[in-house]
Amino acid sequence: MHYWLMKSEPDAFSIDDLRNADRAPWDGVRNYQARNHIAQMQPGDLFLFYHSSCKPPGLAGIGEVVSEPYPDRAALDPSNPYHDPKATEEKLPWKAVDVRYREGFTQLLSLEKIKTLAGLEGLPLLQRASRLSVMPVTAEQWEILVDAARAG
């Protein structure tokens, strides 16, 4: 099993939206490095659901990957906000996975709090200029973050 951190703007798709869905596609990723991370995901992998572009940003809960990666067909739909005009049926470079809700934290673990936690020096989220929406998390980083989030 692998661990991930996946970002979403809560007004677009929040931990509550995931809780209310039986399963949902994690699509719309339009960064090649983040796409490569999605391509490595397998059913059973867990991810930290991070609310981004909000005040305050932070960890809202845990989700689970429930499908193999598959082509993100939203790229072909001109009415979709994640449309990619360069994508074709023959060349569909973007990937998606289906996910489901596992746990919501009683309160958001803010980015400011995350920055104070020991043992997270290598966490991609804390690297200067890191704007990836999907990033790997080590087992040690996972444990630190989940313990802090559950402790409130």
N, CA, C and O of each residue as an XYZ file, in Angstrom:
608
protein
N       0.844     -1.174      0.000
C       0.000      0.000      0.000
C       0.894      1.245      0.000
O       1.961      1.271      0.615
N       0.423      2.270     -0.709
C       1.108      3.551     -0.752
C       0.208      4.624     -0.160
O      -1.012      4.476     -0.089
N       0.850      5.707      0.263
C       0.140      6.837      0.851
C       0.352      8.069     -0.016
O       1.407      8.256     -0.622
N      -0.685      8.905     -0.057
C      -0.678     10.079     -0.916
C      -1.297     11.255     -0.174
O      -1.980     11.080      0.835
N      -1.052     12.436     -0.680
C      -1.777     13.637     -0.278
C      -2.370     14.202     -1.557
O      -1.662     14.415     -2.542
N      -3.678     14.442     -1.535
C      -4.374     14.939     -2.721
C      -5.136     16.199     -2.339
O      -5.867     16.234     -1.349
N      -4.945     17.234     -3.153
C      -5.531     18.542     -2.870
C      -6.785     18.773     -3.708
O      -6.869     18.373     -4.870
N      -7.749     19.427     -3.081
C      -8.944     19.871     -3.790
C      -9.448     21.150     -3.141
O      -9.376     21.310     -1.922
N      -9.951     22.045     -3.950
C     -10.577     23.243     -3.410
C     -11.944     22.839     -2.868
O     -12.740     22.245     -3.596
N     -12.232     23.150     -1.601
C     -13.474     22.645     -0.998
C     -14.745     23.165     -1.666
O     -15.789     22.519     -1.569
N     -14.687     24.315     -2.341
C     -15.897     24.776     -3.033
C     -16.118     24.018     -4.343
O     -17.205     24.082     -4.917
N     -15.086     23.294     -4.826
C     -15.230     22.458     -6.018
C     -15.556     21.013     -5.636
O     -16.454     20.401     -6.215
N     -14.814     20.465     -4.648
C     -15.035     19.097     -4.176
C     -14.381     18.982     -2.807
O     -13.163     19.106     -2.680
N     -15.193     18.746     -1.790
C     -14.714     18.746     -0.410
C     -14.770     17.339      0.186
O     -15.296     16.407     -0.423
N     -14.220     17.213      1.379
C     -14.306     15.945      2.100
C     -15.776     15.576      2.345
O     -16.121     14.395      2.338
N     -16.633     16.563      2.559
C     -18.065     16.283      2.740
C     -18.697     15.777      1.447
O     -19.569     14.908      1.484
N     -18.265     16.311      0.302
C     -18.759     15.801     -0.981
C     -18.360     14.340     -1.155
O     -19.152     13.520     -1.621
N     -17.124     14.024     -0.777
C     -16.671     12.638     -0.883
C     -17.454     11.742      0.073
O     -17.817     10.622     -0.285
N     -17.715     12.232      1.292
C     -18.491     11.457      2.266
C     -19.880     11.141      1.711
O     -20.407     10.051      1.937
N     -20.467     12.081      0.994
C     -21.824     11.913      0.483
C     -21.895     11.069     -0.788
O     -22.984     10.701     -1.228
N     -20.757     10.766     -1.368
C     -20.716      9.941     -2.582
C     -20.308      8.521     -2.202
O     -19.497      8.328     -1.297
N     -20.858      7.545     -2.879
C     -20.410      6.166     -2.657
C     -18.973      6.020     -3.139
O     -18.127      5.441     -2.458
N     -18.720      6.548     -4.307
C     -17.379      6.637     -4.871
C     -17.412      7.777     -5.865
O     -18.463      8.115     -6.410
N     -16.249      8.365     -6.095
C     -16.182      9.525     -6.970
C     -14.884      9.484     -7.762
O     -13.875      8.971     -7.279
N     -14.908     10.023     -8.980
C     -13.661     10.096     -9.735
C     -12.775     11.226     -9.207
O     -13.263     12.309     -8.885
N     -11.481     10.965     -9.123
C     -10.514     12.029     -8.852
C      -9.912     12.344    -10.206
O      -8.976     11.686    -10.662
N     -10.468     13.360    -10.837
C     -10.070     13.698    -12.197
C      -9.701     15.175    -12.277
O      -9.696     15.878    -11.266
N      -9.397     15.629    -13.462
C      -9.082     17.037    -13.657
C      -7.646     17.418    -13.332
O      -7.315     18.604    -13.342
N      -6.790     16.455    -13.046
C      -5.384     16.755    -12.751
C      -4.690     17.066    -14.077
O      -4.669     16.240    -14.990
N      -4.125     18.267    -14.167
C      -3.511     18.707    -15.423
C      -2.064     19.146    -15.222
O      -1.623     20.157    -15.769
N      -1.353     18.385    -14.445
C       0.075     18.573    -14.238
C       0.712     17.208    -14.475
O       0.248     16.207    -13.929
N       1.764     17.157    -15.280
C       2.334     15.859    -15.653
C       2.917     15.100    -14.470
O       2.763     13.881    -14.391
N       3.578     15.786    -13.556
C       4.145     15.083    -12.402
C       3.034     14.516    -11.523
O       3.123     13.372    -11.075
N       1.987     15.308    -11.272
C       0.844     14.816    -10.489
C       0.156     13.667    -11.224
O      -0.272     12.699    -10.596
N       0.048     13.768    -12.539
C      -0.540     12.689    -13.347
C       0.270     11.412    -13.189
O      -0.296     10.323    -13.091
N       1.601     11.542    -13.165
C       2.451     10.364    -12.996
C       2.230      9.711    -11.635
O       2.304      8.488    -11.514
N       1.961     10.515    -10.615
C       1.646      9.946     -9.297
C       0.328      9.174     -9.359
O       0.226      8.075     -8.813
N      -0.671      9.740    -10.017
C      -1.959      9.038    -10.155
C      -1.757      7.711    -10.883
O      -2.372      6.706    -10.528
N      -0.901      7.709    -11.893
C      -0.655      6.485    -12.662
C      -0.053      5.375    -11.806
O      -0.137      4.205    -12.177
N       0.550      5.714    -10.673
C       1.151      4.725     -9.772
C       0.164      4.204     -8.719
O       0.473      3.245     -8.013
N      -0.987      4.808     -8.609
C      -1.941      4.431     -7.563
C      -2.569      3.074     -7.825
O      -2.749      2.650     -8.967
N      -2.897      2.403     -6.718
C      -3.545      1.098     -6.790
C      -4.704      1.060     -5.803
O      -4.684      1.773     -4.799
N      -5.720      0.233     -6.076
C      -6.809      0.089     -5.113
C      -6.259     -0.285     -3.738
O      -5.376     -1.134     -3.616
N      -6.791      0.357     -2.719
C      -6.344      0.139     -1.351
C      -5.378      1.195     -0.859
O      -5.191      1.342      0.349
N      -4.754      1.940     -1.776
C      -3.911      3.049     -1.354
C      -4.771      4.065     -0.606
O      -5.946      4.248     -0.927
N      -4.186      4.719      0.382
C      -4.888      5.734      1.166
C      -4.320      7.111      0.852
O      -3.148      7.250      0.502
N      -5.176      8.136      0.985
C      -4.709      9.495      0.759
C      -5.274     10.448      1.797
O      -6.383     10.284      2.306
N      -4.460     11.449      2.087
C      -4.896     12.557      2.932
C      -5.616     13.549      2.042
O      -5.075     13.989      1.028
N      -6.823     13.898      2.415
C      -7.630     14.850      1.648
C      -7.309     16.244      2.171
O      -7.609     16.576      3.318
N      -6.698     17.051      1.317
C      -6.221     18.383      1.690
C      -7.101     19.436      1.029
O      -7.227     19.466     -0.196
N      -7.706     20.294      1.834
C      -8.470     21.421      1.302
C      -7.499     22.552      0.982
O      -6.798     23.046      1.864
N      -7.464     22.957     -0.288
C      -6.529     23.991     -0.735
C      -7.275     25.230     -1.212
O      -8.492     25.211     -1.400
N      -6.525     26.295     -1.401
C      -7.067     27.563     -1.913
C      -8.261     28.032     -1.081
O      -9.264     28.502     -1.618
N      -8.133     27.894      0.229
C      -9.169     28.334      1.154
C      -8.478     28.854      2.401
O      -7.261     28.726      2.539
N      -9.235     29.432      3.299
C      -8.671     29.952      4.539
C      -9.290     29.211      5.707
O     -10.501     29.323      5.896
N      -8.547     28.467      6.498
C      -7.165     28.081      6.245
C      -7.119     26.813      5.409
O      -8.063     26.023      5.437
N      -6.035     26.601      4.662
C      -5.869     25.310      3.984
C      -5.418     24.265      4.999
O      -4.816     24.599      6.019
N      -5.713     22.997      4.712
C      -5.252     21.949      5.616
C      -5.871     20.599      5.338
O      -6.648     20.431      4.399
N      -5.511     19.636      6.178
C      -5.998     18.267      6.042
C      -7.394     18.137      6.625
O      -7.646     18.518      7.767
N      -8.299     17.589      5.816
C      -9.692     17.455      6.221
C     -10.092     16.022      6.520
O     -11.072     15.789      7.227
N      -9.342     15.051      5.989
C      -9.730     13.670      6.217
C      -8.892     12.701      5.417
O      -7.826     13.040      4.903
N      -9.410     11.470      5.324
C      -8.719     10.372      4.647
C      -9.656      9.752      3.628
O     -10.844      9.562      3.891
N      -9.110      9.441      2.464
C      -9.839      8.730      1.430
C      -9.068      7.497      1.003
O      -7.915      7.301      1.389
N      -9.715      6.676      0.208
C      -9.114      5.438     -0.288
C      -9.264      5.370     -1.799
O     -10.317      5.706     -2.339
N      -8.216      4.939     -2.476
C      -8.271      4.693     -3.914
C      -8.990      3.360     -4.112
O      -8.638      2.362     -3.483
N      -9.999      3.344     -4.988
C     -10.796      2.123     -5.170
C     -10.794      1.614     -6.613
O     -11.545      0.697     -6.944
N      -9.958      2.200     -7.471
C      -9.862      1.706     -8.848
C      -8.419      1.783     -9.321
O      -7.586      2.471     -8.728
N      -8.148      1.076    -10.382
C      -6.891      1.238    -11.106
C      -6.960      2.607    -11.803
O      -8.055      3.110    -12.054
N      -5.825      3.205    -12.114
C      -5.845      4.435    -12.904
C      -6.465      4.169    -14.281
O      -6.298      3.092    -14.852
N      -7.174      5.161    -14.797
C      -7.807      5.039    -16.109
C      -7.736      6.389    -16.816
O      -7.509      7.408    -16.164
N      -7.927      6.418    -18.138
C      -7.861      7.684    -18.866
C      -8.922      8.663    -18.364
O     -10.079      8.293    -18.161
N      -8.514      9.903    -18.170
C      -9.423     10.957    -17.708
C     -10.133     11.548    -18.928
O      -9.609     12.429    -19.610
N     -11.325     11.043    -19.176
C     -12.091     11.439    -20.357
C     -12.658     12.851    -20.257
O     -13.147     13.384    -21.253
N     -12.604     13.468    -19.075
C     -13.059     14.855    -18.941
C     -12.266     15.771    -19.868
O     -12.754     16.827    -20.270
N     -11.052     15.368    -20.203
C     -10.213     16.172    -21.091
C     -10.817     16.314    -22.482
O     -10.488     17.258    -23.201
N     -11.693     15.394    -22.875
C     -12.288     15.415    -24.212
C     -13.560     16.247    -24.294
O     -14.039     16.524    -25.393
N     -14.116     16.649    -23.164
C     -15.418     17.325    -23.112
C     -15.230     18.846    -23.092
O     -14.780     19.395    -22.086
N     -15.568     19.528    -24.187
C     -15.366     20.986    -24.235
C     -16.163     21.754    -23.180
O     -15.812     22.887    -22.852
N     -17.217     21.162    -22.648
C     -18.008     21.854    -21.622
C     -17.461     21.614    -20.215
O     -17.935     22.225    -19.257
N     -16.476     20.736    -20.083
C     -15.895     20.432    -18.780
C     -14.789     21.430    -18.458
O     -13.994     21.768    -19.334
N     -14.723     21.913    -17.201
C     -13.650     22.868    -16.858
C     -12.245     22.278    -16.993
O     -11.267     23.025    -17.037
N     -12.133     20.953    -17.058
C     -10.834     20.302    -17.201
C     -10.568     19.841    -18.633
O      -9.706     18.995    -18.870
N     -11.309     20.400    -19.578
C     -11.107     20.089    -20.993
C      -9.679     20.429    -21.404
O      -9.138     21.463    -21.012
N      -9.081     19.557    -22.190
C      -7.752     19.790    -22.747
C      -7.887     19.757    -24.265
O      -8.079     18.687    -24.842
N      -7.789     20.909    -24.918
C      -7.999     20.937    -26.376
C      -6.987     20.098    -27.157
O      -7.235     19.768    -28.317
N      -5.865     19.750    -26.553
C      -4.865     18.918    -27.240
C      -5.172     17.429    -27.115
O      -4.589     16.621    -27.837
N      -6.066     17.057    -26.222
C      -6.387     15.641    -26.009
C      -7.281     15.121    -27.127
O      -8.175     15.816    -27.610
N      -7.015     13.880    -27.526
C      -7.846     13.194    -28.514
C      -8.107     11.782    -28.018
O      -7.486     11.334    -27.055
N      -9.028     11.076    -28.676
C      -9.285      9.674    -28.324
C      -8.006      8.852    -28.438
O      -7.768      7.952    -27.632
N      -7.186      9.160    -29.437
C      -5.955      8.412    -29.645
C      -4.846      8.841    -28.685
O      -3.965      8.048    -28.354
N      -4.893     10.082    -28.244
C      -3.853     10.606    -27.344
C      -4.532     11.285    -26.164
O      -4.805     12.485    -26.183
N      -4.795     10.486    -25.143
C      -5.452     10.967    -23.929
C      -4.444     10.836    -22.791
O      -4.366      9.790    -22.147
N      -3.664     11.905    -22.537
C      -2.533     11.786    -21.619
C      -2.886     11.807    -20.136
O      -2.048     11.442    -19.311
N      -4.084     12.217    -19.775
C      -4.414     12.435    -18.361
C      -5.022     11.193    -17.734
O      -5.675     10.394    -18.405
N      -4.793     11.043    -16.415
C      -5.269      9.876    -15.671
C      -6.207     10.305    -14.543
O      -6.156     11.437    -14.062
N      -7.058      9.375    -14.140
C      -7.964      9.567    -13.005
C      -8.030      8.252    -12.236
O      -7.650      7.200    -12.750
N      -8.508      8.325    -11.018
C      -8.817      7.135    -10.219
C     -10.129      7.393     -9.500
O     -10.514      8.541     -9.275
N     -10.803      6.328     -9.146
C     -11.997      6.463     -8.315
C     -11.576      6.360     -6.857
O     -10.679      5.593     -6.504
N     -12.238      7.145     -6.021
C     -11.908      7.209     -4.603
C     -13.183      7.117     -3.776
O     -14.290      7.319     -4.275
N     -12.994      6.804     -2.490
C     -14.126      6.822     -1.562
C     -13.654      7.367     -0.217
O     -12.464      7.398      0.097
N     -14.630      7.787      0.544
C     -14.412      8.370      1.877
C     -14.039      7.287      2.868
O     -14.616      6.200      2.868
N     -13.056      7.598      3.722
C     -12.707      6.707      4.828
C     -12.927      7.370      6.182
O     -13.449      6.747      7.107
N     -12.523      8.655      6.296
C     -12.597      9.314      7.606
C     -12.519     10.820      7.417
O     -11.779     11.323      6.572
N     -13.304     11.527      8.229
C     -13.177     12.982      8.297
C     -12.598     13.361      9.647
O     -12.960     12.773     10.666
N     -11.709     14.330      9.662
C     -11.138     14.783     10.931
C     -12.116     15.741     11.598
O     -12.813     16.496     10.920
N     -12.166     15.709     12.930
C     -13.112     16.563     13.654
C     -12.817     18.042     13.428
O     -13.722     18.876     13.450
N     -11.547     18.356     13.213
C     -11.211     19.722     12.800
C     -10.053     19.655     11.816
O      -9.245     18.726     11.836
N      -9.995     20.658     10.962
C      -8.960     20.742      9.948
C      -7.583     20.842     10.598
O      -7.397     21.613     11.538
N      -6.622     20.071     10.106
C      -5.226     20.224     10.526
C      -4.614     21.231      9.562
O      -4.292     20.899      8.421
N      -4.458     22.459     10.033
C      -4.063     23.563      9.154
C      -2.630     23.425      8.670
O      -1.801     22.770      9.302
N      -2.359     24.055      7.541
C      -1.009     24.085      7.006
C      -0.049     24.710      8.010
O       1.088     24.257      8.143
N      -0.486     25.731      8.708
C       0.374     26.370      9.714
C       0.770     25.374     10.802
O       1.922     25.351     11.236
N      -0.184     24.552     11.242
C       0.117     23.530     12.250
C       1.030     22.450     11.673
O       1.954     21.990     12.344
N       0.772     22.048     10.434
C       1.596     21.032      9.783
C       3.057     21.483      9.750
O       3.966     20.680      9.958
N       3.272     22.758      9.489
C       4.638     23.296      9.410
C       5.386     23.184     10.730
O       6.616     23.229     10.740
N       4.673     23.039     11.846
C       5.325     22.954     13.158
C       5.639     21.530     13.584
O       6.328     21.330     14.584
N       5.154     20.540     12.857
C       5.319     19.148     13.256
C       6.714     18.633     12.908
O       7.198     18.841     11.796
N       7.346     17.972     13.850
C       8.666     17.383     13.634
C       8.555     16.148     12.754
O       7.560     15.424     12.808
N       9.571     15.913     11.950
C       9.628     14.718     11.129
C       9.065     14.859      9.739
O       8.992     13.875      9.003
N       8.662     16.067      9.354
C       8.044     16.266      8.040
C       8.929     17.061      7.086
O       8.440     17.615      6.102
N      10.222     17.120      7.371
C      11.117     17.952      6.588
C      11.092     17.602      5.097
O      11.243     18.496      4.264
N      10.909     16.352      4.745
C      10.897     15.941      3.344
C       9.515     15.922      2.705
O       9.386     15.539      1.543
N       8.487     16.323      3.433
C       7.123     16.299      2.894
C       7.012     17.259      1.709
O       7.278     18.450      1.863
N       6.623     16.763      0.526
C       6.544     17.643     -0.640
C       5.652     18.868     -0.424
O       5.929     19.930     -0.980
N       4.605     18.742      0.358
C       3.704     19.863      0.628
C       4.454     21.056      1.209
O       4.074     22.202      0.969
N       5.511     20.798      1.969
C       6.230     21.859      2.659
C       7.438     22.370      1.877
O       8.157     23.248      2.354
N       7.664     21.831      0.692
C       8.792     22.281     -0.113
C       8.444     23.600     -0.799
O       7.318     23.799     -1.257
N       9.411     24.480     -0.861
C       9.213     25.780     -1.508
C       8.734     25.585     -2.946
O       9.287     24.783     -3.698
N       7.722     26.317     -3.300
C       7.158     26.326     -4.658
C       6.500     25.006     -5.050
O       6.261     24.776     -6.235
N       6.203     24.144     -4.098
C       5.511     22.900     -4.418
C       4.020     23.188     -4.571
O       3.345     23.568     -3.614
N       3.525     23.003     -5.776
C       2.115     23.275     -6.045
C       1.394     22.042     -6.589
O       0.295     22.149     -7.134
N       2.014     20.879     -6.439
C       1.390     19.666     -6.960
C       0.083     19.376     -6.242
O      -0.033     19.586     -5.035
N      -0.893     18.895     -6.987
C      -2.179     18.544     -6.391
C      -2.219     17.106     -5.912
O      -3.120     16.726     -5.164
N      -1.247     16.297     -6.335
C      -1.144     14.902     -5.917
C       0.329     14.636     -5.626
O       1.189     14.862     -6.477
N       0.613     14.156     -4.419
C       2.011     13.916     -4.046
C       2.113     12.707     -3.132
O       1.179     12.400     -2.391
N       3.250     12.022     -3.186
C       3.444     10.872     -2.299
C       3.721     11.319     -0.871
O       4.237     12.409     -0.627
N       3.363     10.444      0.063
C       3.620     10.641      1.492
C       4.243      9.342      1.993
O       3.734      8.262      1.694
N       5.328      9.428      2.745
C       5.934      8.211      3.301
C       5.066      7.683      4.445
O       4.212      8.395      4.972
N       5.299      6.436      4.815
C       4.570      5.847      5.940
C       4.820      6.634      7.221
O       3.905      6.817      8.025
N       6.046      7.099      7.417
C       6.376      7.879      8.617
C       5.647      9.226      8.618
O       5.103      9.645      9.640
N       5.641      9.899      7.464
C       4.929     11.174      7.356
C       3.433     10.971      7.564
O       2.777     11.773      8.227
N       2.901      9.899      6.996
C       1.485      9.570      7.157
C       1.134      9.455      8.645
O       0.163     10.049      9.113
N       1.930      8.694      9.366
C       1.660      8.473     10.787
C       1.688      9.795     11.567
O       0.812     10.039     12.397
N       2.666     10.631     11.312
C       2.774     11.928     11.996
C       1.545     12.780     11.700
O       0.952     13.353     12.614
N       1.164     12.865     10.443
C       0.040     13.716     10.044
C      -1.293     13.191     10.565
O      -2.107     13.964     11.071
N      -1.521     11.906     10.449
C      -2.788     11.332     10.911
C      -2.900     11.436     12.434
O      -3.960     11.779     12.956
N      -1.821     11.146     13.136
C      -1.851     11.280     14.603
C      -2.168     12.709     15.015
O      -2.979     12.928     15.915
N      -1.536     13.687     14.364
C      -1.786     15.092     14.712
C      -3.220     15.490     14.368
O      -3.861     16.209     15.134
N      -3.724     15.034     13.235
C      -5.095     15.386     12.829
C      -6.124     14.768     13.768
O      -7.099     15.424     14.135
N      -5.920     13.539     14.151
C      -6.870     12.875     15.058
C      -6.823     13.454     16.463
O      -7.819     13.424     17.186
N      -5.664     13.983     16.852
C      -5.543     14.580     18.180
C      -6.232     15.932     18.247
O      -6.519     16.442     19.330
N      -6.492     16.503     17.087
C      -7.190     17.786     17.039
C      -6.276     18.898     17.389
O      -6.690     20.057     17.401
